[in-house]
Structure formats: structure tokens, C-alpha cells
Amino acid sequence: MLLNLHTHLEGRVRPETALELGARLGLPEPAGGWARAMELNGPSDLTCYLAKVSSTYPFFADRDSLTRIAREAVEDAAADGEDYLELRFGPMSHTGHGMDLDEVIAAVCEGVAQGSRATGMAAGAIVCALRLHSPEVNEAVARAAARFAGRGIVGFDLAGDEILYPDLDIVTPAFGIARAAGLGLTCHAAEAGPASAAIDAVDLLGVTRIGHGTHIAEDAAVLQEIAARGIVVEVCPTSNWYTGGIASLKAHPARHFHACGVPLVLGDDNPRQTRSLLSSERRSLRDTLGFDADALLALDRTSVAAGFMEPGVRDELSRRLAEEARTASGSAH
């Protein structure tokens, strides 16, 4: 089963869509085309990686473009064979051009809904506050997300450059707003920062999931605490390699996390930049990191349990996963 619990709308813009929207917006096509402009050539660092992602921002210039890109993101995930998608985005980056926060969020939710109807794949959206923004801005983002709880928005996240903006205290009020609205809570942490940032995110923000968290593996005490408290880590192996968070794909700590009892889910983060969709990330777990059938089943069960999905979606995915497990068990005998 393929459940994508960590992927960004800004990292899923189709090159052909960029070409069409760019022409309409008067954006000159870069040398080598939009695909080359948006993709990374190989591993770099988080700042360079985020710069590539932000190069897509001009395409989110109006409601129709936002809706289209969100719809296509769901369609592409379904075409990849995915069974569920949580699509996160930073709405404040796309305001202006006559759109406020509510209009941006409404446009993305409409695109996600259109994609779900067209493909039959369940999907929800996660609103991201950004580390570089002021507390006041992030509280406004949280209030907007809260207004769309139950109307397409399923979660709230903090993203951005963890090295330049490590402070979590200033976003505590924003997470309180999101929590009160019943949204699921996650946070990019211990990706570029130290392992302790993951514990800070849990204790200060109340998150149940940590985005990336690769540096957790470097601190035995933090690793043990994350496992003991059942905090879910969203692993995105290829992305962590491309941001410089790990030295190579083989060095990703997912296998160590699993061995230590840390519950894991999988995402493809920004697949346009890395050229690696969720199906490829799943193969990396199996072929490069040595996840056997039992480890992959554990990941699937965690994904169903930890997803910020509606109860009916969870029940259906649980039923399908149980059926897959029975079929696999029968074929093994």
C-alpha cells in the first residue's frame, strides 16, 4: 500500500503546466526548460534545495492556477499507484495577486477535491506555517487553517529553513489555534537542526509526527524517547540525501529507526526537485535500506493509524490493508 504522508504542493508542479502558466504570466522560459530549472542535479544543501522549491512560487499567481496545480498533484499521485495523499503547502507564500489566505486555501482544497473525485483516491491538505514568518503571520495562517478544518484541511505543519530559524517558542500560539480546531499536527524538525529539536517540537507544539527527523538517529537518548512516546517520523529518503541531511541513500537512518521501535511513515517530499515519487521511495526502503515484508507492513499500518484522515477513510484503508496482508500471507504458503 502506498500512503503519502509527506509531500509538498510546491514540489509537484508539472513542467508542462509551468510552461503554459509561465507563458500566460509573461515568465520567460529558462534555458533548458522548466523541468531543468525546477530539478536538482544531485545532492546539495537545504538552502539550495528550498531555493529550487521556491522557484515554482510564481506559478501560484491566481485561484485557477492554484486549483489546477493541486488537482494535478492528486492525479499524479494516483497515477503513481498511491492509495492516499496528504498534500501540504504554505498558503502565505501565495497570497497577494488579489488573494488572501482564505482564498488561497479554498483554491487548493478545491483542487484536491477535484483530483480525488477524478481518481477515486482519498486526499487531504495540510497547511504549513513558515519559520521565516513572524508569530503574527503564522497565527493568522493557523486561524485560516482552522476555518477550513473539516472542509479539506486535515493538518498543520511548520516548514522552512531550520538552521536560519530554529526557534519554536514563537509558533506555539499558532499550533494552539490549530490544535483547538482539531487539526493533526506535524513539524519539520531535526532535519537540519539537532536531534533535540524533535523533542522540542513534541513538547512545545504538541505534534504527533516529525517531518524528516534524520538527526534523531545521532542522539541515543532522543531516539529512545521518540520511540517510547510513539512519535511518528515521516521519512523521505531521497529528499534527505538531496538536502545534504545524509551522506548517501544507503546512510538514511530509516532502518535504524525501525530497529529501535520508532514508528515510521513515508513521503516523497518534493518529487519534482528529486525526480523520485513515492513508489520510488518505497523501492528504496526495500532495495537499498533492506526493509522486508514485515517492516513494510508495519510502515503501512502506522501510516493508516497516523494519517490525518477522516474516520471513514481510515476504516476503508484499514480494510484494504488487512485484505492485502491476508492475500500476501496466503501466497507465501
N, C-alpha and C positions, 0 to 999 in steps of 0.2 A: 504494500500500500504506500502511496506517495502523498504525504501530508506536508505542505509547505508552510512552515510557521515563522519564517524569517525571510521576507523578500520586500524590496522597495519599489514602489511605482516609478520613481525617478531612474531606476536602473533597468527598466524594462521597455524603453521606447524603441519601437521598430525603426530601423534605418529608413525604410521606405516611407514610413509616416513622418519621420524627421524631414525627409526630402520634400514631401508635399507641404507640410506645415511651414517649413523654412521658406519655401518659395512664396507662400501666401503672406508670410510675415515680413518678407523682404530680407531674410537672413542669407547671406552669400554661402553657397555650399563650400565647405573646406576642401582643400587639396586632398585627394584620395577618397573623398566621400564621407558621409556622415557615420557610417559604420566604423571606419578607421578613426574618426575623430572621437567617437564615444568609447572605444575599446582600449584597454591597456595592452601594451605589447608583452608584458610579463610582470613579475613581482616588482613592487616599488615600496612606497610607504603610505601610511594612512592619509596624509595630507594630499599627496598626488592622486591617490585613489578617489578621495572625496572631490577633488577638482574635476576629475573626469565625470563623476556623477552629476555635479552641479552644471556641467556643460549642457545638460538637457533642459535646464530650467526655462530657457526662452520658449520652448515648445508648449509650455503650460500657460499660454497667454490669455485664454478665454475659456468659457464654460464648455463649449463644444469640444475643444481640444482636450481638456481635462477628462471629459466623459469618454471620448474616443480612446485615449491612451489607457485609461483604466479598463475599458471594455476589452481592448486588445490584449492587455496583460492577463486578464482572466482567460481569454480564448487561447493564448499561447501556453498558459499553464495546463489547460485541459488537453491541448494538443500534445503536450509533453507526457501525458498519461497521469497527471496528478488528480487526486481524489478530493482535495480540499486545499484552499488557499487563504492565507491571511496577508493582505496587501497593505503595507504601511507606507505612509507619506507624511511630509512636513508641510501642512497647508499654509503656514505663514510665508513660506518661500514663494508661493504662487498668488499671493494677494496683490492688489494693485490692478492695473489694466481695467479698473471699474469693478473688481470683485473684492468682496470682503471675505472673512473667514468662513462664514456660513455658506456663502455661495460656492466657495472652493470645495468645501466638504460635501455639499449637496451634489456637486457635479461628479466628484469621484464616486460617491455612493451610488449615483445613478448608473455610472459606467460599470461598476462592479455588479450591480443588479442586472443590467443588460447582458453582461458576459455570462452570468450564472444562468439566466433564462435561456440563452442561446446554446449553452454547452451542457446544461444539467448538472454542472459541478458547483457545489456549495462554496461560497466565499464570503469573507467579511473584510472590513478595513480597520486599520489601526492608525490612529493619529499620533504623529511624532512631535513632541516639543523639541527644540534645538538648543544645544548647550550654549551657543554664541548669543542667544537672545536674552533679554532682561527678564527678571522674575515677573514683571507686569505683563510682558508679552506672552510668556509661557502660561500664565494664569488665564489670560484671555483665550489662548489656544485650548486649554483644558475645559473652560466653560463652553466653548463652541463644540468640542468633542462630546461633552456631557449632553448638550442639546440633541445630539444625533445618536445617543445610546438607544439601542433597540430599533434604530432606523438605518442600519448599515454599518455603524461604527461599533466595533466589538472590544477595542482595547486602546491603551495609551502607553506611549513609549518616550524615552529620551534618547536622542541620537546626536551625532556631531563629533567634533574633534575632542577626544578625551584628554589629550595632552595639553592642549591650549586652555581648555575649560573643564577642569576636574571637579569643581565644587558641586556637590549635590544638595547641600542645605538650601540653596536658593530656589530649588524646584520642588521642595517638599510641599508647599501650599498647592501647587498645580496638581501634584499627584493626589493630594487630599480631595480636590474637586473631582478628579476622575474616579477615584475610589468610591466617593459618595454616590456617583451616578451608576455604579455597578459595572464599570468597565474593567476588563482584565488589565493587569499591569505588568509591564516588562521594561527593561532598561539595558541599553548598550553599556557594558561595564567590563573592566578587566580585559579589554580588547587591546588598548594601547597603554592603559594605566595598570597599576599593580593589582595583585590578587585581592587585596583588602577592599578595593573599590566595589567588588561584587557584594561583600558583606554590608558595606555602607548602603548600597542600593536596596538591599533587602530590609535593613533596619530603619533607614531614613525614609524610604519611599514606599515600602510595603509591597515590593514586586514579588511575584511568584516565579518569574522567569528572568534569566540573564541572557542578553544578546552577546554571542561570541564567547566571552569569558576565558579566552585561551590562557591568560596568565594565572588563572586559578591553579593550574597544574604545577606552578612553581612554588606554591606555599602549602605544605602538607597540612597545616592546621586549618587553613581556609578551605582546602579541598575536603577535609573530613567534615567540617561544619556544613558546607554546602550539601554534601551527601546526606548527613544526618538530618538536616532540616527539609530534605526533599525538594530543594530548589532546582528547577529545571534549567538546563543550559541549552541554548539554541546554537547548534554548531553549524558552521558554514565553511567547510574545509578549504575550498579553492579560494574563496574570498580572503580568508585569513592568511593564506600564502601570498596573495597579491597585495595585501596591505603591509606585508612585512612582519605580521604578527608571529609567523612561524618560519623556519628556515626552508622547509620543503613540505610538500604534501604528506610525505611519509612521517614527518615530525609532528603532525597535528595530534593534540592530546586526546582526541575523542576516544581512542581505545583505552587509554589510561583512565579517563573519566568513567567509562563503563565498568572497568575492572574495579574501580573504587566505589561503585554504587551510586554515582551521580546520574540522575535521570536525564536523558537526552532527547532532543527533538532536532529536526533537520531543516535547513533553509538554503536557498541559493543566493540570498543577499541582493546582489546587483548583477544579474546574469548577462546583461548587455556588455558590461565592462569586462567580465571574466570569461565570457563565452561558455558558461557552464550552467545549464539548467538543473533542476532538482534531480531528474533522472540520472544525470552525470554525477551529481554529488552522492547519490545513493550507490552508484557503482564504485565511487572512490572509497566509501566506507567498506564495501565488500572486498574489492580487489586490492586496494592499496593499504587500508588500515585493518584488514583482517576481521571484519565483523562477520560472524557466521549467522546461520538462520535464526538461532535463538536470540542473538544480540539484536538483529534487525527486527524481530518480532517484539522484543522489549521496547525498542525505539518507537515502533508503531503504536503499541499500547500506551506508552507515555504521551505520544502525540495526540491520541484521541482524548485522553484524560486531561491534558494540559492546554488544549486548544481553547481559545476564547469564543467558542461556537455556541449556538443555540442548543438547548437540550435535545430537540428533535434531530438536529444534525448529528450530535454526538451519538444518539441512540442508533441512528442508521449506520454510521461509520463503525460503531462497535459491533453491530450485527454482521456487517460485511467483513470486518477483520476476523471475527470468530469463524465465519464460513471459510475464509481463506486459510486460516490456521488448521481447520478440520481437513480441508482438501489437501493441504501440504502434508499433514500427518498421515493421511490415508495413502497418498502416493509414495511416501517414504517407506511404507510397509508393503 
